[in-house]
Amino acid sequence: MLLSISLKLVFGLVSLMLVTRVLGKKALADVTPFDLIYTLVLGGILEESIYDDKLNIGHLVFALFLWAALIYIIERIVQKNTRMSRLLKGEPSVIIRDGVINLKALSKNHIEMEQLRTMLRQQQCFSLENAKHVILESAGQVSVLKKSQEDSYISLMLVDHGIIQDRVLETHGLTRKWLLDNLNKEGYTILHEIIYVEWSAEKAFYILTNHDVMNKDYCIDG
């Protein structure tokens, strides 16, 4: 029993190393969802075989090498076929282009406005107004090109798709009346047409309406 488990673990380790070679020299941040699936399934095969006495070393070796062969074939097809690569591994999504938000890309990637703000802050961009280009890479990380490197102020999101963020207002001692009065002064009277309102003491208001965004696919690779 112990000998069988030991041998299975050894073969499992060797197989994992082989799969790593098949996938290539990728940093963890560059691993795509399909690469993760490859590894998870391989781990599942190894786990099930270790504690199942009905499965011997031969079964394990066959399953592991068959799975490794399938991975290799898929990777080769993906490298040769651009359309298949986009289908299986995805492609970068342009979230913001030249300072214009792409609502279609946000919806397609299930990203809410607050999530977008979080992504920007993680890239040292603390205001949506200062984002010139934002790209969601196929592996999930975000690339940001800022309009200005001088971005030291933190902004507040006061309106998200026509909905006033009352908790944000209350936390910072602001009121709905103050917000609506200022929006009226800026010429914005119809709340549901406003996509986004950002405010900071340093920069005042940054307002986006339906006319300030785009709704289309924009390809940069392949």
Z-matrix of the N, CA and C atoms (Angstrom, degrees):
N
C 1 1.469
C 2 1.532 1 110.80
N 3 1.343 2 116.14 1 -52.76
C 4 1.462 3 120.17 2 -178.94
C 5 1.526 4 111.04 3 -65.59
N 6 1.332 5 116.20 4 -37.90
C 7 1.462 6 120.08 5 178.59
C 8 1.529 7 110.72 6 -63.82
N 9 1.329 8 115.47 7 -41.34
C 10 1.465 9 120.29 8 179.79
C 11 1.524 10 111.10 9 -62.91
N 12 1.340 11 116.08 10 -44.82
C 13 1.469 12 120.44 11 179.09
C 14 1.527 13 110.46 12 -62.44
N 15 1.331 14 115.92 13 -42.06
C 16 1.465 15 120.29 14 -178.97
C 17 1.529 16 111.25 15 -62.46
N 18 1.342 17 115.46 16 -45.11
C 19 1.459 18 119.44 17 179.97
C 20 1.531 19 111.50 18 -64.20
N 21 1.328 20 115.98 19 -40.51
C 22 1.467 21 119.90 20 179.01
C 23 1.527 22 111.11 21 -63.66
N 24 1.329 23 116.01 22 -39.63
C 25 1.467 24 119.72 23 178.46
C 26 1.526 25 111.22 24 -64.23
N 27 1.336 26 115.74 25 -41.01
C 28 1.466 27 119.95 26 179.36
C 29 1.524 28 110.40 27 -62.62
N 30 1.333 29 116.64 28 -48.05
C 31 1.460 30 120.22 29 178.87
C 32 1.530 31 110.90 30 -63.77
N 33 1.329 32 116.15 31 -36.34
C 34 1.462 33 119.94 32 178.37
C 35 1.518 34 111.83 33 -63.44
N 36 1.341 35 116.23 34 -42.97
C 37 1.464 36 120.81 35 179.12
C 38 1.528 37 110.82 36 -63.45
N 39 1.329 38 115.59 37 -44.09
C 40 1.465 39 119.80 38 178.80
C 41 1.527 40 110.35 39 -61.14
N 42 1.323 41 116.40 40 -41.30
C 43 1.464 42 120.91 41 -179.27
C 44 1.520 43 111.43 42 -65.10
N 45 1.329 44 116.76 43 -41.96
C 46 1.467 45 120.34 44 177.75
C 47 1.523 46 111.00 45 -61.46
N 48 1.321 47 116.01 46 -39.00
C 49 1.466 48 120.01 47 178.27
C 50 1.527 49 110.79 48 -65.48
N 51 1.336 50 116.27 49 -39.02
C 52 1.459 51 120.09 50 178.76
C 53 1.520 52 111.22 51 -65.33
N 54 1.328 53 116.14 52 -42.16
C 55 1.465 54 120.36 53 179.51
C 56 1.523 55 110.45 54 -63.49
N 57 1.324 56 116.05 55 -37.70
C 58 1.465 57 120.23 56 177.29
C 59 1.522 58 110.47 57 -60.59
N 60 1.323 59 116.47 58 -39.40
C 61 1.462 60 120.70 59 177.83
C 62 1.525 61 111.11 60 -67.83
N 63 1.341 62 115.60 61 -37.57
C 64 1.466 63 120.11 62 179.66
C 65 1.523 64 110.64 63 -64.18
N 66 1.328 65 116.27 64 -42.14
C 67 1.459 66 120.73 65 -178.45
C 68 1.517 67 111.88 66 -70.65
N 69 1.315 68 117.94 67 -19.78
C 70 1.456 69 121.20 68 178.98
C 71 1.512 70 112.07 69 91.84
N 72 1.326 71 114.92 70 177.58
C 73 1.466 72 121.10 71 -177.72
C 74 1.523 73 109.71 72 -85.38
N 75 1.312 74 115.15 73 87.92
C 76 1.459 75 120.39 74 179.72
C 77 1.512 76 110.25 75 -112.54
N 78 1.315 77 115.32 76 143.08
C 79 1.458 78 119.16 77 170.43
C 80 1.515 79 107.62 78 -73.56
N 81 1.324 80 116.71 79 157.33
C 82 1.460 81 120.42 80 -177.98
C 83 1.522 82 111.07 81 -57.59
N 84 1.330 83 117.19 82 -36.14
C 85 1.462 84 120.77 83 -178.41
C 86 1.527 85 112.05 84 -68.45
N 87 1.353 86 117.49 85 -19.32
C 88 1.458 87 121.27 86 -177.98
C 89 1.521 88 113.06 87 -93.59
N 90 1.312 89 117.59 88 -2.36
C 91 1.460 90 121.14 89 -179.71
C 92 1.522 91 109.56 90 -72.44
N 93 1.321 92 116.38 91 126.74
C 94 1.459 93 121.36 92 -178.98
C 95 1.530 94 110.20 93 -84.34
N 96 1.348 95 117.60 94 166.76
C 97 1.466 96 119.89 95 176.98
C 98 1.522 97 113.15 96 -56.16
N 99 1.339 98 117.44 97 -35.43
C 100 1.461 99 119.51 98 179.34
C 101 1.521 100 111.72 99 -69.73
N 102 1.320 101 117.45 100 -35.10
C 103 1.463 102 119.90 101 175.06
C 104 1.523 103 110.27 102 -62.04
N 105 1.319 104 116.07 103 -39.28
C 106 1.464 105 120.88 104 178.64
C 107 1.524 106 110.83 105 -65.41
N 108 1.335 107 116.26 106 -40.29
C 109 1.469 108 120.57 107 178.38
C 110 1.527 109 110.28 108 -62.53
N 111 1.323 110 116.57 109 -42.39
C 112 1.468 111 120.00 110 177.64
C 113 1.527 112 110.65 111 -52.88
N 114 1.316 113 115.44 112 -49.95
C 115 1.463 114 121.13 113 -175.52
C 116 1.522 115 111.88 114 -68.95
N 117 1.338 116 116.94 115 -40.26
C 118 1.466 117 120.46 116 -179.73
C 119 1.526 118 111.30 117 -64.03
N 120 1.332 119 116.55 118 -43.31
C 121 1.471 120 119.91 119 178.76
C 122 1.522 121 110.11 120 -64.15
N 123 1.320 122 116.27 121 -41.04
C 124 1.465 123 120.28 122 178.44
C 125 1.527 124 110.60 123 -61.22
N 126 1.330 125 116.21 124 -42.63
C 127 1.463 126 120.08 125 177.16
C 128 1.515 127 111.90 126 -64.12
N 129 1.350 128 116.53 127 -36.59
C 130 1.463 129 120.34 128 177.83
C 131 1.516 130 112.03 129 -65.08
N 132 1.330 131 116.31 130 -40.84
C 133 1.466 132 120.38 131 177.44
C 134 1.524 133 110.44 132 -60.81
N 135 1.316 134 116.10 133 -44.98
C 136 1.464 135 121.05 134 -179.28
C 137 1.526 136 111.25 135 -64.93
N 138 1.329 137 116.52 136 -43.26
C 139 1.469 138 120.47 137 -178.07
C 140 1.524 139 111.66 138 -62.69
N 141 1.343 140 116.32 139 -45.57
C 142 1.461 141 120.32 140 -177.95
C 143 1.528 142 111.48 141 -65.24
N 144 1.315 143 116.33 142 -37.87
C 145 1.464 144 119.42 143 -175.00
C 146 1.527 145 112.76 144 -74.13
N 147 1.331 146 116.93 145 -29.78
C 148 1.467 147 120.15 146 -176.52
C 149 1.525 148 111.47 147 -62.99
N 150 1.333 149 116.77 148 -42.66
C 151 1.470 150 120.31 149 -172.80
C 152 1.529 151 113.32 150 -102.70
N 153 1.328 152 117.07 151 6.36
C 154 1.465 153 120.45 152 177.54
C 155 1.530 154 108.35 153 -105.43
N 156 1.332 155 115.88 154 109.01
C 157 1.466 156 120.54 155 -177.34
C 158 1.526 157 112.55 156 -66.58
N 159 1.348 158 117.08 157 -20.40
C 160 1.455 159 120.18 158 -178.89
C 161 1.532 160 111.76 159 -74.13
N 162 1.331 161 115.63 160 -17.72
C 163 1.465 162 120.03 161 179.50
C 164 1.525 163 109.46 162 -100.58
N 165 1.321 164 116.21 163 118.91
C 166 1.460 165 119.49 164 179.92
C 167 1.535 166 110.73 165 -94.77
N 168 1.320 167 115.19 166 -177.35
C 169 1.464 168 120.57 167 -177.48
C 170 1.526 169 111.14 168 -60.79
N 171 1.327 170 115.92 169 -37.08
C 172 1.468 171 119.90 170 -179.65
C 173 1.517 172 111.67 171 -60.47
N 174 1.351 173 115.68 172 -43.92
C 175 1.466 174 119.67 173 177.74
C 176 1.529 175 110.88 174 -60.62
N 177 1.323 176 116.00 175 -43.92
C 178 1.466 177 120.93 176 -178.37
C 179 1.526 178 110.86 177 -63.21
N 180 1.337 179 115.76 178 -47.25
C 181 1.468 180 119.84 179 -179.06
C 182 1.529 181 110.57 180 -60.91
N 183 1.342 182 116.63 181 -43.39
C 184 1.469 183 120.68 182 179.57
C 185 1.527 184 110.89 183 -60.94
N 186 1.348 185 116.49 184 -48.19
C 187 1.465 186 120.61 185 -177.96
C 188 1.526 187 111.84 186 -63.28
N 189 1.336 188 115.94 187 -43.19
C 190 1.462 189 119.85 188 -177.63
C 191 1.527 190 111.99 189 -66.77
N 192 1.321 191 116.33 190 -44.03
C 193 1.462 192 118.57 191 -178.53
C 194 1.528 193 111.90 192 -72.90
N 195 1.343 194 117.15 193 -31.70
C 196 1.464 195 119.95 194 175.07
C 197 1.529 196 110.19 195 -64.94
N 198 1.332 197 115.79 196 -43.67
C 199 1.467 198 120.24 197 179.51
C 200 1.529 199 110.67 198 -65.30
N 201 1.337 200 116.67 199 -41.28
C 202 1.467 201 120.52 200 177.98
C 203 1.530 202 110.80 201 -63.09
N 204 1.336 203 116.58 202 -38.91
C 205 1.465 204 120.59 203 179.04
C 206 1.526 205 110.86 204 -65.60
N 207 1.328 206 116.60 205 -41.16
C 208 1.464 207 120.67 206 177.94
C 209 1.530 208 111.02 207 -62.74
N 210 1.329 209 115.60 208 -42.29
C 211 1.464 210 119.96 209 178.06
C 212 1.528 211 110.14 210 -60.19
N 213 1.323 212 116.09 211 -45.57
C 214 1.467 213 120.88 212 -178.40
C 215 1.530 214 110.80 213 -61.57
N 216 1.334 215 115.93 214 -44.12
C 217 1.471 216 120.16 215 -179.48
C 218 1.529 217 110.82 216 -62.80
N 219 1.334 218 115.79 217 -45.22
C 220 1.470 219 120.14 218 179.74
C 221 1.525 220 110.87 219 -62.01
N 222 1.336 221 116.53 220 -43.74
C 223 1.462 222 120.40 221 179.93
C 224 1.528 223 111.24 222 -61.99
N 225 1.330 224 117.28 223 -39.83
C 226 1.463 225 120.61 224 179.29
C 227 1.522 226 110.92 225 -66.42
N 228 1.341 227 116.41 226 -41.71
C 229 1.465 228 120.36 227 178.52
C 230 1.525 229 110.28 228 -62.44
N 231 1.329 230 115.51 229 -43.68
C 232 1.469 231 120.56 230 -179.23
C 233 1.524 232 110.89 231 -62.24
N 234 1.335 233 116.98 232 -38.88
C 235 1.465 234 120.92 233 -179.93
C 236 1.528 235 111.85 234 -66.12
N 237 1.334 236 116.50 235 -32.61
C 238 1.462 237 120.72 236 -175.40
C 239 1.527 238 112.71 237 -90.79
N 240 1.326 239 117.35 238 -23.34
C 241 1.462 240 121.32 239 -173.29
C 242 1.528 241 110.33 240 -118.87
N 243 1.326 242 116.40 241 109.80
C 244 1.465 243 120.85 242 -177.40
C 245 1.518 244 111.74 243 -63.81
N 246 1.324 245 116.61 244 -41.02
C 247 1.469 246 120.10 245 -179.23
C 248 1.526 247 110.94 246 -63.95
N 249 1.328 248 116.67 247 -42.19
C 250 1.464 249 120.77 248 178.26
C 251 1.523 250 110.51 249 -65.73
N 252 1.319 251 116.74 250 -37.16
C 253 1.465 252 120.79 251 178.20
C 254 1.522 253 110.94 252 -61.48
N 255 1.340 254 116.89 253 -44.48
C 256 1.466 255 120.41 254 178.44
C 257 1.517 256 111.03 255 -64.38
N 258 1.344 257 116.49 256 -37.75
C 259 1.459 258 120.82 257 -177.75
C 260 1.519 259 111.65 258 -67.65
N 261 1.335 260 117.21 259 -44.87
C 262 1.461 261 121.50 260 -174.45
C 263 1.526 262 113.34 261 -86.41
N 264 1.320 263 117.37 262 -38.18
C 265 1.463 264 120.36 263 -173.21
C 266 1.521 265 113.89 264 -111.37
N 267 1.334 266 115.92 265 -5.20
C 268 1.452 267 118.95 266 178.37
C 269 1.519 268 112.07 267 80.13
N 270 1.327 269 115.26 268 -177.17
C 271 1.454 270 121.74 269 179.29
C 272 1.520 271 109.10 270 -146.68
N 273 1.322 272 117.55 271 159.24
C 274 1.466 273 119.48 272 -179.91
C 275 1.525 274 111.40 273 -60.56
N 276 1.318 275 116.25 274 144.66
C 277 1.464 276 121.96 275 177.26
C 278 1.522 277 109.08 276 -113.53
N 279 1.325 278 116.02 277 127.57
C 280 1.462 279 120.68 278 177.77
C 281 1.527 280 108.08 279 -83.49
N 282 1.313 281 116.36 280 107.03
C 283 1.464 282 121.68 281 -178.68
C 284 1.527 283 110.91 282 -83.17
N 285 1.330 284 115.99 283 -41.30
C 286 1.466 285 121.24 284 176.87
C 287 1.524 286 108.04 285 -133.28
N 288 1.323 287 115.74 286 131.02
C 289 1.467 288 120.85 287 178.36
C 290 1.523 289 108.95 288 -129.16
N 291 1.323 290 116.01 289 121.62
C 292 1.466 291 121.38 290 -177.99
C 293 1.524 292 111.83 291 53.06
N 294 1.337 293 115.34 292 38.74
C 295 1.456 294 120.40 293 177.02
C 296 1.513 295 115.08 294 81.38
N 297 1.337 296 117.92 295 1.92
C 298 1.470 297 122.19 296 -178.48
C 299 1.522 298 109.58 297 -105.13
N 300 1.331 299 116.52 298 125.22
C 301 1.467 300 121.20 299 -179.36
C 302 1.523 301 110.51 300 -75.71
N 303 1.325 302 116.07 301 138.25
C 304 1.456 303 122.08 302 176.82
C 305 1.528 304 108.69 303 -101.02
N 306 1.331 305 116.60 304 99.87
C 307 1.465 306 120.72 305 -177.75
C 308 1.523 307 112.00 306 -64.66
N 309 1.330 308 117.37 307 -32.28
C 310 1.465 309 120.26 308 179.21
C 311 1.520 310 110.60 309 -64.37
N 312 1.337 311 116.63 310 -40.90
C 313 1.467 312 120.76 311 178.64
C 314 1.522 313 110.96 312 -67.27
N 315 1.333 314 117.04 313 -37.98
C 316 1.466 315 120.35 314 176.99
C 317 1.520 316 110.63 315 -62.06
N 318 1.335 317 116.08 316 -47.24
C 319 1.466 318 120.65 317 -178.87
C 320 1.525 319 111.41 318 -66.04
N 321 1.324 320 116.93 319 -41.20
C 322 1.466 321 121.93 320 -178.75
C 323 1.518 322 111.79 321 -62.25
N 324 1.331 323 116.52 322 -34.46
C 325 1.466 324 121.50 323 -178.95
C 326 1.525 325 112.76 324 -99.32
N 327 1.340 326 116.49 325 8.82
C 328 1.472 327 122.65 326 176.88
C 329 1.530 328 111.79 327 55.38
N 330 1.323 329 115.41 328 46.44
C 331 1.464 330 121.17 329 -179.83
C 332 1.522 331 109.61 330 -107.71
N 333 1.325 332 116.44 331 124.86
C 334 1.456 333 120.97 332 175.23
C 335 1.525 334 109.19 333 -88.00
N 336 1.328 335 115.72 334 163.68
C 337 1.459 336 120.08 335 -175.99
C 338 1.533 337 111.84 336 -60.59
N 339 1.321 338 116.88 337 -39.81
C 340 1.463 339 119.51 338 179.95
C 341 1.526 340 110.98 339 -67.47
N 342 1.338 341 117.09 340 -34.41
C 343 1.464 342 120.32 341 175.48
C 344 1.526 343 110.57 342 -64.92
N 345 1.328 344 116.33 343 -39.26
C 346 1.461 345 120.41 344 177.23
C 347 1.520 346 110.54 345 -62.39
N 348 1.318 347 116.78 346 -42.70
C 349 1.464 348 120.75 347 178.32
C 350 1.534 349 110.96 348 -61.96
N 351 1.330 350 116.14 349 -38.99
C 352 1.468 351 120.58 350 177.51
C 353 1.527 352 110.79 351 -63.06
N 354 1.336 353 116.57 352 -44.62
C 355 1.464 354 120.82 353 178.08
C 356 1.526 355 111.08 354 -58.98
N 357 1.324 356 116.21 355 -41.75
C 358 1.463 357 120.11 356 -179.78
C 359 1.524 358 111.13 357 -66.10
N 360 1.328 359 116.25 358 -42.91
C 361 1.469 360 119.27 359 -179.76
C 362 1.525 361 111.41 360 -62.21
N 363 1.330 362 116.52 361 -35.64
C 364 1.461 363 120.20 362 178.00
C 365 1.528 364 111.87 363 -65.30
N 366 1.332 365 116.08 364 -20.16
C 367 1.467 366 121.33 365 177.06
C 368 1.530 367 111.24 366 -103.96
N 369 1.346 368 115.52 367 22.56
C 370 1.468 369 121.64 368 177.39
C 371 1.526 370 112.99 369 62.82
N 372 1.324 371 116.65 370 30.32
C 373 1.467 372 121.58 371 174.66
C 374 1.524 373 106.88 372 -117.65
N 375 1.324 374 117.31 373 106.23
C 376 1.459 375 121.56 374 -169.80
C 377 1.525 376 113.76 375 -98.41
N 378 1.308 377 116.74 376 8.47
C 379 1.460 378 120.53 377 177.98
C 380 1.517 379 109.75 378 -144.45
N 381 1.326 380 116.69 379 133.00
C 382 1.459 381 120.86 380 177.65
C 383 1.526 382 110.51 381 -62.66
N 384 1.309 383 115.64 382 -30.93
C 385 1.462 384 120.78 383 179.97
C 386 1.525 385 111.59 384 -62.42
N 387 1.317 386 117.24 385 -28.87
C 388 1.465 387 121.41 386 -176.32
C 389 1.530 388 113.14 387 -89.33
N 390 1.332 389 117.41 388 1.13
C 391 1.470 390 120.78 389 -179.24
C 392 1.527 391 109.86 390 -88.52
N 393 1.318 392 116.94 391 115.06
C 394 1.471 393 121.14 392 179.49
C 395 1.528 394 110.71 393 -87.98
N 396 1.330 395 116.25 394 -50.92
C 397 1.465 396 121.21 395 176.81
C 398 1.528 397 108.78 396 -133.72
N 399 1.330 398 116.70 397 132.54
C 400 1.467 399 121.99 398 176.02
C 401 1.523 400 108.04 399 -131.69
N 402 1.324 401 116.32 400 124.00
C 403 1.463 402 121.36 401 -178.15
C 404 1.520 403 109.76 402 -124.38
N 405 1.326 404 116.22 403 126.19
C 406 1.457 405 121.94 404 173.70
C 407 1.524 406 107.38 405 -90.04
N 408 1.326 407 116.67 406 110.25
C 409 1.460 408 121.19 407 -176.48
C 410 1.527 409 110.79 408 -71.82
N 411 1.333 410 116.01 409 160.54
C 412 1.467 411 120.67 410 -176.71
C 413 1.519 412 112.47 411 -63.23
N 414 1.339 413 117.55 412 -25.82
C 415 1.466 414 121.07 413 179.11
C 416 1.530 415 112.50 414 -85.86
N 417 1.339 416 117.29 415 -5.32
C 418 1.463 417 120.11 416 174.88
C 419 1.513 418 115.72 417 109.61
N 420 1.330 419 118.54 418 -18.10
C 421 1.458 420 119.22 419 179.39
C 422 1.532 421 110.61 420 -78.28
N 423 1.324 422 116.07 421 163.68
C 424 1.464 423 121.72 422 -175.11
C 425 1.527 424 110.06 423 -115.58
N 426 1.324 425 116.02 424 133.68
C 427 1.464 426 122.06 425 174.53
C 428 1.523 427 108.22 426 -107.95
N 429 1.327 428 116.46 427 130.35
C 430 1.466 429 121.24 428 -175.74
C 431 1.523 430 110.23 429 -128.82
N 432 1.329 431 115.37 430 130.16
C 433 1.461 432 121.53 431 170.53
C 434 1.523 433 107.09 432 -113.45
N 435 1.321 434 115.93 433 118.60
C 436 1.462 435 120.49 434 -176.97
C 437 1.527 436 110.97 435 -88.15
N 438 1.337 437 114.85 436 153.43
C 439 1.464 438 120.03 437 175.57
C 440 1.523 439 110.15 438 -70.08
N 441 1.318 440 115.54 439 -38.80
C 442 1.457 441 120.86 440 -179.31
C 443 1.513 442 109.15 441 -138.06
N 444 1.315 443 116.76 442 142.89
C 445 1.460 444 120.80 443 178.13
C 446 1.521 445 111.75 444 -79.52
N 447 1.321 446 116.56 445 -13.35
C 448 1.463 447 120.90 446 178.75
C 449 1.523 448 108.91 447 -88.13
N 450 1.309 449 115.69 448 85.74
C 451 1.470 450 122.15 449 -174.87
C 452 1.520 451 108.50 450 -130.45
N 453 1.334 452 115.85 451 73.45
C 454 1.463 453 119.93 452 -172.72
C 455 1.524 454 113.51 453 -104.22
N 456 1.320 455 117.49 454 -3.38
C 457 1.462 456 119.73 455 -178.48
C 458 1.533 457 110.52 456 -100.79
N 459 1.327 458 115.14 457 150.70
C 460 1.465 459 121.15 458 178.94
C 461 1.525 460 108.78 459 -105.16
N 462 1.322 461 116.36 460 130.65
C 463 1.461 462 121.28 461 -177.15
C 464 1.526 463 111.37 462 -100.01
N 465 1.335 464 115.07 463 162.44
C 466 1.462 465 122.41 464 177.60
C 467 1.522 466 109.10 465 -114.88
N 468 1.334 467 117.54 466 136.62
C 469 1.458 468 120.89 467 173.98
C 470 1.526 469 108.12 468 -89.77
N 471 1.335 470 116.50 469 114.95
C 472 1.461 471 121.24 470 -175.93
C 473 1.523 472 112.96 471 -101.39
N 474 1.336 473 117.44 472 -26.25
C 475 1.469 474 121.43 473 178.13
C 476 1.525 475 108.47 474 -136.92
N 477 1.326 476 115.79 475 132.16
C 478 1.463 477 121.97 476 179.25
C 479 1.519 478 108.55 477 -128.53
N 480 1.342 479 116.88 478 107.28
C 481 1.467 480 122.66 479 -178.87
C 482 1.534 481 111.71 480 52.17
N 483 1.327 482 115.50 481 49.87
C 484 1.457 483 121.32 482 175.40
C 485 1.511 484 115.47 483 81.78
N 486 1.324 485 117.55 484 -0.21
C 487 1.468 486 121.36 485 -178.11
C 488 1.528 487 109.44 486 -107.49
N 489 1.328 488 116.16 487 122.14
C 490 1.460 489 120.97 488 178.78
C 491 1.523 490 109.68 489 -72.27
N 492 1.321 491 116.34 490 132.88
C 493 1.465 492 122.34 491 -179.43
C 494 1.532 493 109.47 492 -88.27
N 495 1.329 494 115.48 493 85.41
C 496 1.468 495 121.21 494 -173.58
C 497 1.525 496 112.82 495 -62.12
N 498 1.324 497 117.44 496 -37.04
C 499 1.469 498 119.76 497 -178.95
C 500 1.525 499 111.27 498 -63.77
N 501 1.320 500 116.12 499 -38.65
C 502 1.465 501 119.93 500 178.86
C 503 1.524 502 109.87 501 -65.35
N 504 1.331 503 116.16 502 -44.81
C 505 1.467 504 120.37 503 178.50
C 506 1.523 505 110.81 504 -58.99
N 507 1.326 506 115.34 505 -48.39
C 508 1.468 507 120.48 506 -177.04
C 509 1.530 508 111.29 507 -63.11
N 510 1.320 509 116.33 508 -42.61
C 511 1.465 510 120.38 509 -178.63
C 512 1.524 511 112.27 510 -59.83
N 513 1.319 512 116.45 511 -33.46
C 514 1.464 513 120.53 512 -175.35
C 515 1.532 514 112.54 513 -105.19
N 516 1.334 515 116.07 514 16.90
C 517 1.456 516 120.20 515 174.74
C 518 1.515 517 114.18 516 70.14
N 519 1.319 518 117.17 517 26.88
C 520 1.462 519 122.13 518 178.87
C 521 1.524 520 109.83 519 -107.92
N 522 1.328 521 116.95 520 162.79
C 523 1.467 522 120.89 521 -177.34
C 524 1.529 523 111.00 522 -126.40
N 525 1.329 524 114.43 523 162.56
C 526 1.465 525 120.23 524 176.00
C 527 1.532 526 110.55 525 -60.68
N 528 1.331 527 115.24 526 -42.24
C 529 1.468 528 119.85 527 -178.91
C 530 1.526 529 110.51 528 -60.19
N 531 1.324 530 116.18 529 -44.22
C 532 1.466 531 120.36 530 178.27
C 533 1.517 532 110.58 531 -59.16
N 534 1.337 533 116.63 532 -43.90
C 535 1.460 534 121.37 533 -179.02
C 536 1.525 535 111.18 534 -65.40
N 537 1.337 536 116.62 535 -50.41
C 538 1.462 537 120.70 536 -177.31
C 539 1.523 538 111.46 537 -64.07
N 540 1.323 539 116.99 538 -38.64
C 541 1.469 540 120.40 539 177.97
C 542 1.525 541 110.62 540 -61.73
N 543 1.332 542 116.29 541 -43.05
C 544 1.461 543 120.08 542 -179.87
C 545 1.524 544 112.06 543 -69.44
N 546 1.330 545 116.68 544 -36.30
C 547 1.464 546 119.66 545 176.20
C 548 1.521 547 110.60 546 -64.12
N 549 1.337 548 116.45 547 -40.49
C 550 1.467 549 120.64 548 177.66
C 551 1.527 550 111.04 549 -62.68
N 552 1.332 551 116.28 550 -40.11
C 553 1.469 552 120.35 551 178.55
C 554 1.528 553 111.23 552 -62.86
N 555 1.347 554 115.27 553 -32.96
C 556 1.466 555 119.96 554 179.68
C 557 1.530 556 111.92 555 -81.70
N 558 1.351 557 116.14 556 -6.16
C 559 1.458 558 120.27 557 178.08
C 560 1.515 559 114.93 558 95.58
N 561 1.338 560 116.85 559 13.22
C 562 1.469 561 121.09 560 -179.98
C 563 1.523 562 109.14 561 -107.61
N 564 1.327 563 116.36 562 106.65
C 565 1.467 564 120.71 563 -175.04
C 566 1.527 565 113.42 564 -110.85
N 567 1.334 566 117.17 565 -18.25
C 568 1.472 567 121.01 566 -178.41
C 569 1.526 568 108.45 567 -104.99
N 570 1.324 569 116.62 568 106.35
C 571 1.465 570 121.59 569 -171.80
C 572 1.522 571 112.94 570 -64.03
N 573 1.341 572 117.48 571 -40.39
C 574 1.469 573 118.87 572 -174.15
C 575 1.534 574 112.79 573 -70.98
N 576 1.327 575 117.82 574 -10.29
C 577 1.459 576 120.66 575 175.94
C 578 1.530 577 112.11 576 -87.43
N 579 1.330 578 115.63 577 -7.87
C 580 1.465 579 120.27 578 -178.63
C 581 1.528 580 109.86 579 -89.74
N 582 1.318 581 116.95 580 122.60
C 583 1.462 582 122.29 581 179.49
C 584 1.524 583 111.14 582 -81.62
N 585 1.322 584 115.82 583 -39.82
C 586 1.467 585 118.97 584 -170.44
C 587 1.524 586 110.06 585 -157.97
N 588 1.336 587 115.18 586 136.74
C 589 1.465 588 121.17 587 173.11
C 590 1.522 589 108.22 588 -131.21
N 591 1.312 590 114.62 589 125.48
C 592 1.461 591 121.90 590 178.63
C 593 1.529 592 108.06 591 -120.96
N 594 1.335 593 115.42 592 144.37
C 595 1.467 594 118.50 593 -179.27
C 596 1.523 595 110.03 594 -142.57
N 597 1.305 596 115.03 595 143.09
C 598 1.462 597 121.52 596 171.68
C 599 1.517 598 107.60 597 -145.95
N 600 1.318 599 115.76 598 154.20
C 601 1.463 600 120.04 599 -179.65
C 602 1.524 601 110.91 600 -63.88
N 603 1.339 602 116.51 601 -29.79
C 604 1.460 603 120.68 602 -177.04
C 605 1.528 604 112.59 603 -79.86
N 606 1.339 605 116.60 604 -40.07
C 607 1.463 606 120.62 605 -172.73
C 608 1.529 607 113.93 606 -111.50
N 609 1.326 608 117.63 607 -3.23
C 610 1.471 609 122.38 608 -177.44
C 611 1.533 610 110.07 609 63.12
N 612 1.342 611 118.13 610 -135.38
C 613 1.462 612 121.24 611 -170.77
C 614 1.532 613 112.83 612 -95.60
N 615 1.350 614 113.21 613 143.89
C 616 1.462 615 121.56 614 169.43
C 617 1.521 616 105.57 615 -128.72
N 618 1.339 617 117.29 616 115.38
C 619 1.462 618 122.16 617 -169.54
C 620 1.525 619 110.29 618 -122.58
N 621 1.339 620 115.67 619 134.10
C 622 1.459 621 122.17 620 175.79
C 623 1.519 622 109.69 621 -122.29
N 624 1.330 623 116.73 622 133.85
C 625 1.462 624 121.63 623 175.69
C 626 1.530 625 109.02 624 -115.29
N 627 1.333 626 115.95 625 -177.72
C 628 1.462 627 120.55 626 178.63
C 629 1.524 628 112.22 627 -59.06
N 630 1.333 629 116.44 628 -24.89
C 631 1.464 630 120.43 629 -177.85
C 632 1.533 631 112.14 630 -83.60
N 633 1.322 632 116.96 631 -9.70
C 634 1.469 633 120.75 632 -175.83
C 635 1.524 634 113.34 633 -100.77
N 636 1.334 635 117.96 634 1.71
C 637 1.463 636 121.67 635 -176.82
C 638 1.520 637 109.24 636 -120.71
N 639 1.349 638 115.94 637 169.49
C 640 1.458 639 120.14 638 176.25
C 641 1.522 640 110.03 639 -122.50
N 642 1.341 641 114.91 640 157.37
C 643 1.461 642 121.01 641 179.77
C 644 1.525 643 109.39 642 -133.70
N 645 1.333 644 116.34 643 74.27
C 646 1.460 645 119.69 644 179.73
C 647 1.520 646 110.13 645 -157.94
N 648 1.324 647 115.11 646 159.35
C 649 1.459 648 120.74 647 175.86
C 650 1.522 649 109.00 648 -78.07
N 651 1.340 650 114.72 649 143.13
C 652 1.466 651 119.87 650 -179.97
C 653 1.518 652 107.59 651 -139.74
N 654 1.339 653 116.33 652 110.23
C 655 1.467 654 121.43 653 -174.70
C 656 1.527 655 111.04 654 -91.96
N 657 1.327 656 116.28 655 141.28
C 658 1.462 657 120.94 656 176.18
C 659 1.529 658 111.77 657 -123.58
N 660 1.335 659 118.09 658 -12.59
C 661 1.467 660 122.67 659 178.20
C 662 1.520 661 109.46 660 -128.60
N 663 1.337 662 115.65 661 154.44
C 664 1.460 663 120.49 662 172.89
C 665 1.502 664 113.64 663 64.76
